[in-house]
Structure formats: C-alpha cells, structure tokens
Amino acid sequence: MISVVYNIVMIGEPLGTIFVVEYDVNWKKYFLDEKKHFKKFLPFRYVIEHVGSTSIPGMASRPIIDILVGVGNDYDLLTARDLFAANGYTLDEKNSHLGLYTFYRNIGDKRYFNIYLTRFNSPSWNAYLGIRNYFLRNKDKAYDYLRTKVDLVKGVNNDKTKYETLKKRYLTSEVIPNI
C-alpha cells in the first residue's frame, strides 16, 4: 500500500505546495462542470478530454484537474488561446510552445485546473491521451507511476519545477515508449 502525502480528498492545491491526495470521485464532476463552462465562450467545434491522474478512477493524485482541449486548425487554436485568456485563465508561457498552449485557473490561493490547448491529433494531443489510456489499460503501471509521484513529492520540498522535470523524465522514459 502506498502512503499518500495526505489521506484526504479535495480539489485545488494551495499555491506554493505540491502534494498527493486520495482519489476523489467528484474530480469527474469538476471536470464536467469546467467543460460546460468552456461552452459559454468557445464558439467553434472542439473536443475536450479529462487527462492526467485525476482522470484515472481510484488513483491518488495532486488535486488539480487536467483538461485537454483540441481544435481543428491553427486559426481556431489562436482564437481559443485568446478566448481562454479573456475568460479568467492564465497563460503559462513557460510551459507553452508552438502548437500547445498551457493555461491554469486559480481560485483564491489554490490551483484548480490546468488546461492544455492544442490541435486534434497533434503530437501533444496524442501524448496526453496516450498516457491517460496507457494507465487506464495498465493498472500495475498506474500504480508504479503513483508510487513514483509520491516519492517525488516527498523529495522535492515543494519545488514545482524540480517535480515537473522529474515527472516528465519518468513519463518520457517509462511510459511514452509504450504508447
């Protein structure tokens, strides 16, 4: 049995902290609510997927909902980028690059949502879905990933950059070659 950092369920991670909490069945509801919110300001065809550890039933996770938004062309991608920014989402320029725009939404002093905006079937789209689907199909590998994340959280002393770098290294070496 893996000991998570906190034996609680919750949504939103206080800024400046990194921790893992027990799985919360409400994470899917939070995703669906946020997805409904997008419909208020995105005027064109798009696909929205719940990705990240909160999308894996039963998996403990950092309590931030990761959402993948796919659009069909570059014009819609740039338009959606501007619409997310105009509707309360902050562009994370450090983690954005050509073809992938990363946003987050904080409420008060907590991070609630990470949004990954890209084109359908782009390398980023396929990687996010591939990782999620790999863990859905391979529960033992999802368990290994959870154990790795808990160890990382305990070892990085709330250094998000270090955590993200080490997590990406794990996913790149252990998961992406298998999707």
N, CA and C atoms as a LAMMPS dump frame, in Angstrom:
ITEM: TIMESTEP
0
ITEM: NUMBER OF ATOMS
537
ITEM: BOX BOUNDS ff ff ff
-5.0000000000000000e+02 5.0000000000000000e+02
-5.0000000000000000e+02 5.0000000000000000e+02
-5.0000000000000000e+02 5.0000000000000000e+02
ITEM: ATOMS id mol type element x y z
1 1 1 N 0.847 -1.187 0
2 1 2 C 0 0 0
3 1 3 C 0.883 1.238 0
4 2 1 N 0.579 2.161 -0.891
5 2 2 C 1.321 3.412 -0.958
6 2 3 C 0.694 4.4 0.001
7 3 1 N 1.514 5.055 0.745
8 3 2 C 1.031 6.105 1.63
9 3 3 C 1.075 7.425 0.883
10 4 1 N -0.115 8.011 0.664
11 4 2 C -0.131 9.309 0.016
12 4 3 C 0.242 10.359 1.045
13 5 1 N 0.544 11.534 0.56
14 5 2 C 1.003 12.576 1.463
15 5 3 C -0.114 12.982 2.425
16 6 1 N -1.354 13.085 1.907
17 6 2 C -2.492 13.443 2.758
18 6 3 C -3.62 12.454 2.529
19 7 1 N -4.174 11.887 3.577
20 7 2 C -5.304 10.982 3.479
21 7 3 C -6.605 11.77 3.493
22 8 1 N -6.746 12.672 2.554
23 8 2 C -7.951 13.465 2.421
24 8 3 C -8.309 13.516 0.944
25 9 1 N -9.522 13.878 0.66
26 9 2 C -9.905 14.14 -0.721
27 9 3 C -10.203 15.621 -0.82
28 10 1 N -9.891 16.189 -1.962
29 10 2 C -10.091 17.622 -2.119
30 10 3 C -9.926 18.006 -3.576
31 11 1 N -10.258 19.235 -3.871
32 11 2 C -9.973 19.839 -5.167
33 11 3 C -9.21 21.126 -4.894
34 12 1 N -8.208 21.384 -5.701
35 12 2 C -7.421 22.604 -5.557
36 12 3 C -6.21 22.387 -4.68
37 13 1 N -5.058 22.796 -5.206
38 13 2 C -3.811 22.677 -4.464
39 13 3 C -3.339 24.078 -4.096
40 14 1 N -3.141 24.336 -2.806
41 14 2 C -2.661 25.67 -2.418
42 14 3 C -1.379 26.036 -3.159
43 15 1 N -1.317 27.269 -3.625
44 15 2 C -0.145 27.727 -4.37
45 15 3 C 1.104 27.58 -3.515
46 16 1 N 2.197 27.184 -4.144
47 16 2 C 3.453 27.023 -3.432
48 16 3 C 3.616 25.672 -2.768
49 17 1 N 2.652 24.778 -2.959
50 17 2 C 2.739 23.442 -2.373
51 17 3 C 2.588 22.392 -3.462
52 18 1 N 3.052 21.208 -3.173
53 18 2 C 2.849 20.051 -4.037
54 18 3 C 2.548 18.886 -3.115
55 19 1 N 1.403 18.239 -3.334
56 19 2 C 1.096 17.047 -2.547
57 19 3 C 0.124 16.152 -3.294
58 20 1 N 0.028 14.929 -2.844
59 20 2 C -0.851 13.925 -3.432
60 20 3 C -1.92 13.587 -2.404
61 21 1 N -3.169 13.486 -2.883
62 21 2 C -4.286 13.153 -2.002
63 21 3 C -5.009 11.919 -2.55
64 22 1 N -5.847 11.339 -1.727
65 22 2 C -6.646 10.188 -2.128
66 22 3 C -7.54 10.547 -3.311
67 23 1 N -7.906 9.546 -4.1
68 23 2 C -8.807 9.744 -5.23
69 23 3 C -10.145 10.297 -4.733
70 24 1 N -10.698 11.225 -5.503
71 24 2 C -11.992 11.835 -5.168
72 24 3 C -12.939 11.601 -6.336
73 25 1 N -14.042 10.895 -6.092
74 25 2 C -14.999 10.613 -7.16
75 25 3 C -15.58 11.899 -7.745
76 26 1 N -15.487 13.005 -7.033
77 26 2 C -16.01 14.283 -7.531
78 26 3 C -15.111 14.927 -8.58
79 27 1 N -13.883 14.428 -8.762
80 27 2 C -12.998 15.024 -9.76
81 27 3 C -13.647 14.991 -11.143
82 28 1 N -14.346 13.906 -11.479
83 28 2 C -15.007 13.832 -12.781
84 28 3 C -16.084 14.913 -12.884
85 29 1 N -16.832 15.146 -11.812
86 29 2 C -17.855 16.195 -11.81
87 29 3 C -17.218 17.571 -12.022
88 30 1 N -16.103 17.827 -11.352
89 30 2 C -15.42 19.109 -11.535
90 30 3 C -14.972 19.283 -12.986
91 31 1 N -14.479 18.202 -13.575
92 31 2 C -14.114 18.243 -14.991
93 31 3 C -15.327 18.584 -15.844
94 32 1 N -16.444 17.889 -15.637
95 32 2 C -17.645 18.126 -16.441
96 32 3 C -18.178 19.544 -16.255
97 33 1 N -18.111 20.064 -15.042
98 33 2 C -18.544 21.45 -14.8
99 33 3 C -17.668 22.439 -15.561
100 34 1 N -16.37 22.21 -15.551
101 34 2 C -15.462 23.117 -16.254
102 34 3 C -15.682 23.004 -17.76
103 35 1 N -15.919 21.808 -18.236
104 35 2 C -16.201 21.585 -19.649
105 35 3 C -17.442 22.381 -20.072
106 36 1 N -18.473 22.379 -19.243
107 36 2 C -19.68 23.179 -19.522
108 36 3 C -19.342 24.661 -19.598
109 37 1 N -18.453 25.089 -18.724
110 37 2 C -18.045 26.499 -18.712
111 37 3 C -17.405 26.893 -20.043
112 38 1 N -16.615 25.998 -20.643
113 38 2 C -15.964 26.294 -21.921
114 38 3 C -16.986 26.591 -23.012
115 39 1 N -18.123 25.9 -22.956
116 39 2 C -19.151 26.082 -23.987
117 39 3 C -19.691 27.507 -24.004
118 40 1 N -19.523 28.218 -22.912
119 40 2 C -20.01 29.598 -22.837
120 40 3 C -19.171 30.549 -23.68
121 41 1 N -17.92 30.19 -23.948
122 41 2 C -17.071 31.141 -24.668
123 41 3 C -16.329 30.578 -25.88
124 42 1 N -16.36 29.278 -26.105
125 42 2 C -15.71 28.718 -27.305
126 42 3 C -16.77 28.551 -28.397
127 43 1 N -16.685 29.317 -29.487
128 43 2 C -17.754 29.344 -30.48
129 43 3 C -17.641 28.308 -31.604
130 44 1 N -16.605 27.483 -31.602
131 44 2 C -16.381 26.579 -32.722
132 44 3 C -16.27 25.145 -32.214
133 45 1 N -16.123 24.227 -33.142
134 45 2 C -16.039 22.804 -32.802
135 45 3 C -14.723 22.523 -32.073
136 46 1 N -14.82 21.748 -31.015
137 46 2 C -13.652 21.356 -30.241
138 46 3 C -13.964 20.045 -29.527
139 47 1 N -12.934 19.396 -29.049
140 47 2 C -13.079 18.171 -28.258
141 47 3 C -12.37 18.409 -26.941
142 48 1 N -13.015 17.979 -25.864
143 48 2 C -12.449 18.17 -24.53
144 48 3 C -12.311 16.81 -23.859
145 49 1 N -11.136 16.548 -23.322
146 49 2 C -10.84 15.28 -22.641
147 49 3 C -10.301 15.552 -21.246
148 50 1 N -10.713 14.714 -20.306
149 50 2 C -10.153 14.731 -18.95
150 50 3 C -8.893 13.875 -19.003
151 51 1 N -7.748 14.455 -18.682
152 51 2 C -6.47 13.739 -18.723
153 51 3 C -5.784 13.887 -17.368
154 52 1 N -4.594 13.361 -17.262
155 52 2 C -3.863 13.45 -16.002
156 52 3 C -4.363 12.425 -14.999
157 53 1 N -3.721 12.396 -13.864
158 53 2 C -4.02 11.381 -12.851
159 53 3 C -5.435 11.469 -12.299
160 54 1 N -6.024 12.669 -12.263
161 54 2 C -7.396 12.766 -11.746
162 54 3 C -8.404 12.1 -12.676
163 55 1 N -7.993 11.748 -13.898
164 55 2 C -8.892 11.058 -14.833
165 55 3 C -8.83 9.548 -14.696
166 56 1 N -7.964 9.044 -13.846
167 56 2 C -7.794 7.595 -13.663
168 56 3 C -8.568 7.176 -12.415
169 57 1 N -9.703 6.479 -12.565
170 57 2 C -10.502 6.097 -11.397
171 57 3 C -9.673 5.348 -10.352
172 58 1 N -9.781 5.812 -9.11
173 58 2 C -9.107 5.171 -7.993
174 58 3 C -7.683 5.639 -7.74
175 59 1 N -7.119 6.438 -8.639
176 59 2 C -5.718 6.842 -8.496
177 59 3 C -5.587 8.109 -7.658
178 60 1 N -4.777 8.042 -6.63
179 60 2 C -4.449 9.243 -5.862
180 60 3 C -3.716 10.208 -6.785
181 61 1 N -3.796 11.483 -6.475
182 61 2 C -3.252 12.478 -7.389
183 61 3 C -3.034 13.801 -6.687
184 62 1 N -2.303 14.686 -7.342
185 62 2 C -2.35 16.092 -6.954
186 62 3 C -3.764 16.547 -7.283
187 63 1 N -4.39 17.356 -6.447
188 63 2 C -5.806 17.684 -6.634
189 63 3 C -6.064 18.82 -7.627
190 64 1 N -5.497 18.67 -8.818
191 64 2 C -5.669 19.645 -9.891
192 64 3 C -6.203 18.896 -11.105
193 65 1 N -7.304 19.383 -11.675
194 65 2 C -7.928 18.726 -12.811
195 65 3 C -7.209 19.16 -14.09
196 66 1 N -6.696 18.196 -14.85
197 66 2 C -6.035 18.456 -16.13
198 66 3 C -7.037 18.222 -17.257
199 67 1 N -7.143 19.215 -18.14
200 67 2 C -8.119 19.162 -19.226
201 67 3 C -7.403 19.437 -20.544
202 68 1 N -7.642 18.556 -21.51
203 68 2 C -7.078 18.674 -22.846
204 68 3 C -8.169 19.189 -23.781
205 69 1 N -7.88 20.277 -24.489
206 69 2 C -8.835 20.864 -25.432
207 69 3 C -8.204 20.806 -26.815
208 70 1 N -8.892 20.137 -27.734
209 70 2 C -8.402 20.021 -29.098
210 70 3 C -9.27 20.79 -30.069
211 71 1 N -8.625 21.508 -30.982
212 71 2 C -9.326 22.248 -32.034
213 71 3 C -8.806 21.784 -33.388
214 72 1 N -9.53 22.159 -34.455
215 72 2 C -9.244 21.596 -35.763
216 72 3 C -8.218 22.296 -36.618
217 73 1 N -7.929 23.565 -36.34
218 73 2 C -6.995 24.275 -37.221
219 73 3 C -6.27 25.367 -36.441
220 74 1 N -5.264 25.929 -37.07
221 74 2 C -4.431 26.927 -36.398
222 74 3 C -5.2 28.199 -36.06
223 75 1 N -6.128 28.6 -36.919
224 75 2 C -6.928 29.798 -36.635
225 75 3 C -7.735 29.595 -35.345
226 76 1 N -8.407 28.437 -35.233
227 76 2 C -9.178 28.16 -34.016
228 76 3 C -8.271 28.046 -32.798
229 77 1 N -7.065 27.529 -32.991
230 77 2 C -6.118 27.412 -31.878
231 77 3 C -5.763 28.794 -31.333
232 78 1 N -5.442 29.712 -32.22
233 78 2 C -5.082 31.067 -31.78
234 78 3 C -6.298 31.805 -31.206
235 79 1 N -7.465 31.599 -31.81
236 79 2 C -8.69 32.216 -31.293
237 79 3 C -9.006 31.682 -29.898
238 80 1 N -8.913 30.361 -29.728
239 80 2 C -9.185 29.752 -28.42
240 80 3 C -8.174 30.229 -27.376
241 81 1 N -6.922 30.372 -27.771
242 81 2 C -5.908 30.898 -26.848
243 81 3 C -6.349 32.252 -26.3
244 82 1 N -6.786 33.123 -27.186
245 82 2 C -7.213 34.458 -26.761
246 82 3 C -8.493 34.403 -25.922
247 83 1 N -9.401 33.494 -26.27
248 83 2 C -10.657 33.378 -25.518
249 83 3 C -10.428 32.827 -24.105
250 84 1 N -9.535 31.859 -23.972
251 84 2 C -9.216 31.367 -22.618
252 84 3 C -8.631 32.498 -21.78
253 85 1 N -7.715 33.256 -22.365
254 85 2 C -7.091 34.362 -21.631
255 85 3 C -8.126 35.414 -21.234
256 86 1 N -9.117 35.636 -22.086
257 86 2 C -10.144 36.648 -21.806
258 86 3 C -11.202 36.164 -20.811
259 87 1 N -11.189 34.867 -20.501
260 87 2 C -12.22 34.298 -19.625
261 87 3 C -11.668 33.73 -18.324
262 88 1 N -10.592 34.339 -17.825
263 88 2 C -10.124 34.014 -16.488
264 88 3 C -9.05 32.955 -16.385
265 89 1 N -8.503 32.504 -17.505
266 89 2 C -7.436 31.513 -17.485
267 89 3 C -6.116 32.22 -17.755
268 90 1 N -5.089 31.827 -17.041
269 90 2 C -3.775 32.461 -17.166
270 90 3 C -2.888 31.604 -18.06
271 91 1 N -2.337 32.221 -19.104
272 91 2 C -1.416 31.522 -19.987
273 91 3 C -0.112 31.265 -19.247
274 92 1 N 0.299 30.017 -19.218
275 92 2 C 1.567 29.62 -18.611
276 92 3 C 2.614 29.618 -19.723
277 93 1 N 3.234 30.767 -19.934
278 93 2 C 4.154 30.92 -21.058
279 93 3 C 5.352 29.984 -20.965
280 94 1 N 5.784 29.689 -19.747
281 94 2 C 6.946 28.808 -19.555
282 94 3 C 6.672 27.393 -20.077
283 95 1 N 5.427 26.946 -19.956
284 95 2 C 5.075 25.59 -20.369
285 95 3 C 4.263 25.553 -21.656
286 96 1 N 4.248 26.646 -22.4
287 96 2 C 3.574 26.7 -23.688
288 96 3 C 4.631 26.761 -24.786
289 97 1 N 4.286 26.248 -25.945
290 97 2 C 5.175 26.323 -27.102
291 97 3 C 4.318 26.262 -28.352
292 98 1 N 4.915 26.41 -29.498
293 98 2 C 4.18 26.413 -30.749
294 98 3 C 3.307 25.158 -30.842
295 99 1 N 2.031 25.35 -30.938
296 99 2 C 1.113 24.228 -31.076
297 99 3 C 0.519 23.731 -29.776
298 100 1 N 0.988 24.189 -28.632
299 100 2 C 0.426 23.802 -27.336
300 100 3 C 0.443 25.022 -26.425
301 101 1 N -0.735 25.396 -25.975
302 101 2 C -0.855 26.497 -25.025
303 101 3 C -1.35 25.917 -23.708
304 102 1 N -0.608 26.187 -22.661
305 102 2 C -0.952 25.699 -21.331
306 102 3 C -1.501 26.868 -20.519
307 103 1 N -2.662 26.645 -19.934
308 103 2 C -3.312 27.636 -19.08
309 103 3 C -3.544 27.02 -17.711
310 104 1 N -3.775 27.868 -16.744
311 104 2 C -4.232 27.391 -15.441
312 104 3 C -5.309 28.335 -14.933
313 105 1 N -6.096 27.805 -14.012
314 105 2 C -7.1 28.642 -13.373
315 105 3 C -6.979 28.456 -11.875
316 106 1 N -6.668 29.552 -11.218
317 106 2 C -6.622 29.581 -9.76
318 106 3 C -7.905 30.215 -9.258
319 107 1 N -8.324 29.772 -8.101
320 107 2 C -9.43 30.419 -7.399
321 107 3 C -8.89 30.731 -6.017
322 108 1 N -8.806 32.016 -5.717
323 108 2 C -8.171 32.408 -4.466
324 108 3 C -6.713 31.983 -4.486
325 109 1 N -6.296 31.276 -3.436
326 109 2 C -4.892 30.869 -3.342
327 109 3 C -4.683 29.398 -3.696
328 110 1 N -5.578 28.844 -4.54
329 110 2 C -5.44 27.449 -4.946
330 110 3 C -5.477 27.307 -6.457
331 111 1 N -4.66 26.373 -6.972
332 111 2 C -4.712 25.979 -8.379
333 111 3 C -5.766 24.879 -8.496
334 112 1 N -6.754 25.084 -9.391
335 112 2 C -7.817 24.112 -9.586
336 112 3 C -7.722 23.359 -10.91
337 113 1 N -7.336 24.072 -11.975
338 113 2 C -7.367 23.472 -13.302
339 113 3 C -6.112 23.812 -14.086
340 114 1 N -5.623 22.819 -14.836
341 114 2 C -4.625 23.018 -15.867
342 114 3 C -5.303 22.698 -17.191
343 115 1 N -5.149 23.586 -18.168
344 115 2 C -5.769 23.413 -19.478
345 115 3 C -4.656 23.293 -20.504
346 116 1 N -4.743 22.271 -21.36
347 116 2 C -3.776 22.058 -22.425
348 116 3 C -4.52 22.208 -23.75
349 117 1 N -4.251 23.282 -24.457
350 117 2 C -4.936 23.625 -25.698
351 117 3 C -4.028 23.317 -26.874
352 118 1 N -4.514 22.472 -27.798
353 118 2 C -3.7 22.066 -28.941
354 118 3 C -4.62 21.664 -30.093
355 119 1 N -4.048 21.228 -31.201
356 119 2 C -4.834 20.731 -32.329
357 119 3 C -5.112 19.246 -32.15
358 120 1 N -6.271 18.804 -32.682
359 120 2 C -6.574 17.366 -32.706
360 120 3 C -5.421 16.623 -33.366
361 121 1 N -5.12 15.487 -32.835
362 121 2 C -4.125 14.586 -33.432
363 121 3 C -2.731 15.18 -33.571
364 122 1 N -2.46 16.259 -32.868
365 122 2 C -1.092 16.782 -32.832
366 122 3 C -0.267 15.865 -31.932
367 123 1 N 1.055 15.976 -31.951
368 123 2 C 1.871 15.168 -31.036
369 123 3 C 1.473 15.38 -29.565
370 124 1 N 1.176 16.613 -29.177
371 124 2 C 0.772 16.871 -27.784
372 124 3 C -0.561 16.195 -27.473
373 125 1 N -1.533 16.327 -28.362
374 125 2 C -2.845 15.688 -28.196
375 125 3 C -2.665 14.182 -27.999
376 126 1 N -1.908 13.575 -28.908
377 126 2 C -1.717 12.125 -28.853
378 126 3 C -0.957 11.691 -27.608
379 127 1 N 0.002 12.484 -27.162
380 127 2 C 0.76 12.118 -25.96
381 127 3 C -0.121 12.161 -24.707
382 128 1 N -0.879 13.255 -24.532
383 128 2 C -1.743 13.347 -23.345
384 128 3 C -2.757 12.207 -23.304
385 129 1 N -3.415 11.949 -24.429
386 129 2 C -4.395 10.856 -24.457
387 129 3 C -3.716 9.498 -24.336
388 130 1 N -2.565 9.363 -24.967
389 130 2 C -1.848 8.097 -24.899
390 130 3 C -1.44 7.737 -23.48
391 131 1 N -0.952 8.71 -22.737
392 131 2 C -0.56 8.46 -21.344
393 131 3 C -1.775 8.073 -20.518
394 132 1 N -2.863 8.84 -20.646
395 132 2 C -4.073 8.501 -19.886
396 132 3 C -4.553 7.097 -20.223
397 133 1 N -4.65 6.797 -21.503
398 133 2 C -5.173 5.493 -21.919
399 133 3 C -4.245 4.352 -21.524
400 134 1 N -2.953 4.596 -21.54
401 134 2 C -1.983 3.587 -21.099
402 134 3 C -2.232 3.214 -19.63
403 135 1 N -2.431 4.223 -18.786
404 135 2 C -2.665 3.941 -17.372
405 135 3 C -4.043 3.316 -17.137
406 136 1 N -5.026 3.666 -17.939
407 136 2 C -6.338 3.031 -17.815
408 136 3 C -6.262 1.544 -18.166
409 137 1 N -5.421 1.2 -19.133
410 137 2 C -5.271 -0.201 -19.553
411 137 3 C -4.306 -0.989 -18.68
412 138 1 N -3.37 -0.309 -18.024
413 138 2 C -2.293 -0.981 -17.287
414 138 3 C -2.285 -0.515 -15.836
415 139 1 N -3.143 -1.105 -15.04
416 139 2 C -3.278 -0.677 -13.639
417 139 3 C -1.977 -0.843 -12.859
418 140 1 N -1.202 -1.887 -13.171
419 140 2 C 0.067 -2.068 -12.467
420 140 3 C 1.037 -0.932 -12.784
421 141 1 N 1.032 -0.455 -14.018
422 141 2 C 1.893 0.672 -14.393
423 141 3 C 1.379 1.972 -13.769
424 142 1 N 0.067 2.108 -13.66
425 142 2 C -0.506 3.28 -12.985
426 142 3 C -0.076 3.292 -11.522
427 143 1 N -0.054 2.123 -10.904
428 143 2 C 0.381 2.014 -9.516
429 143 3 C 1.857 2.394 -9.38
430 144 1 N 2.696 1.931 -10.327
431 144 2 C 4.118 2.303 -10.318
432 144 3 C 4.28 3.817 -10.453
433 145 1 N 3.488 4.408 -11.325
434 145 2 C 3.544 5.861 -11.534
435 145 3 C 3.124 6.597 -10.268
436 146 1 N 2.082 6.132 -9.633
437 146 2 C 1.64 6.745 -8.38
438 146 3 C 2.753 6.676 -7.334
439 147 1 N 3.375 5.528 -7.198
440 147 2 C 4.463 5.372 -6.233
441 147 3 C 5.601 6.356 -6.555
442 148 1 N 5.912 6.486 -7.838
443 148 2 C 6.948 7.426 -8.266
444 148 3 C 6.563 8.858 -7.915
445 149 1 N 5.304 9.235 -8.189
446 149 2 C 4.867 10.604 -7.897
447 149 3 C 4.919 10.899 -6.4
448 150 1 N 4.493 9.966 -5.588
449 150 2 C 4.541 10.178 -4.135
450 150 3 C 5.984 10.359 -3.681
451 151 1 N 6.888 9.525 -4.2
452 151 2 C 8.306 9.664 -3.846
453 151 3 C 8.852 11.018 -4.298
454 152 1 N 8.459 11.449 -5.502
455 152 2 C 8.915 12.751 -5.997
456 152 3 C 8.416 13.882 -5.11
457 153 1 N 7.135 13.849 -4.784
458 153 2 C 6.55 14.905 -3.943
459 153 3 C 7.293 14.994 -2.617
460 154 1 N 7.57 13.848 -2.034
461 154 2 C 8.264 13.841 -0.742
462 154 3 C 9.705 14.331 -0.858
463 155 1 N 10.298 14.201 -2.065
464 155 2 C 11.709 14.532 -2.212
465 155 3 C 12.022 15.91 -2.765
466 156 1 N 11.009 16.664 -3.231
467 156 2 C 11.329 17.931 -3.895
468 156 3 C 11.048 19.158 -3.038
469 157 1 N 10.533 18.973 -1.85
470 157 2 C 10.328 20.092 -0.918
471 157 3 C 9.562 21.26 -1.561
472 158 1 N 8.419 20.926 -2.194
473 158 2 C 7.536 21.919 -2.819
474 158 3 C 8.173 22.693 -3.968
475 159 1 N 9.223 22.14 -4.578
476 159 2 C 9.842 22.749 -5.751
477 159 3 C 9.134 22.205 -6.991
478 160 1 N 8.164 22.977 -7.5
479 160 2 C 7.336 22.521 -8.612
480 160 3 C 8.162 22.264 -9.868
481 161 1 N 9.136 23.101 -10.152
482 161 2 C 9.958 22.92 -11.345
483 161 3 C 10.708 21.599 -11.286
484 162 1 N 11.29 21.31 -10.139
485 162 2 C 12.014 20.044 -9.97
486 162 3 C 11.052 18.858 -10.096
487 163 1 N 9.884 18.974 -9.467
488 163 2 C 8.875 17.903 -9.546
489 163 3 C 8.475 17.651 -11.002
490 164 1 N 8.138 18.716 -11.742
491 164 2 C 7.692 18.571 -13.132
492 164 3 C 8.801 17.991 -14.007
493 165 1 N 10.041 18.401 -13.775
494 165 2 C 11.162 17.881 -14.552
495 165 3 C 11.336 16.386 -14.309
496 166 1 N 11.302 15.975 -13.054
497 166 2 C 11.48 14.558 -12.726
498 166 3 C 10.297 13.722 -13.2
499 167 1 N 9.091 14.259 -13.101
500 167 2 C 7.901 13.551 -13.574
501 167 3 C 7.974 13.366 -15.087
502 168 1 N 8.361 14.419 -15.804
503 168 2 C 8.474 14.34 -17.259
504 168 3 C 9.531 13.314 -17.658
505 169 1 N 10.639 13.286 -16.928
506 169 2 C 11.698 12.309 -17.211
507 169 3 C 11.155 10.879 -17.065
508 170 1 N 10.37 10.64 -16.01
509 170 2 C 9.777 9.319 -15.803
510 170 3 C 8.826 8.976 -16.955
511 171 1 N 7.917 9.882 -17.275
512 171 2 C 6.948 9.613 -18.338
513 171 3 C 7.64 9.383 -19.674
514 172 1 N 8.663 10.16 -19.964
515 172 2 C 9.385 10.042 -21.232
516 172 3 C 10.114 8.715 -21.341
517 173 1 N 10.682 8.252 -20.245
518 173 2 C 11.463 7.009 -20.306
519 173 3 C 10.621 5.755 -20.08
520 174 1 N 9.59 5.839 -19.234
521 174 2 C 8.859 4.637 -18.839
522 174 3 C 7.496 4.461 -19.518
523 175 1 N 6.884 5.535 -19.958
524 175 2 C 5.503 5.438 -20.457
525 175 3 C 5.418 5.715 -21.964
526 176 1 N 5.924 6.852 -22.392
527 176 2 C 5.743 7.246 -23.797
528 176 3 C 6.263 6.202 -24.782
529 177 1 N 7.367 5.515 -24.514
530 177 2 C 7.79 4.473 -25.464
531 177 3 C 6.796 3.319 -25.591
532 178 1 N 5.873 3.198 -24.63
533 178 2 C 4.913 2.087 -24.63
534 178 3 C 3.522 2.459 -25.117
535 179 1 N 3.345 3.724 -25.546
536 179 2 C 2.001 4.097 -26.003
537 179 3 C 1.901 4.081 -27.517
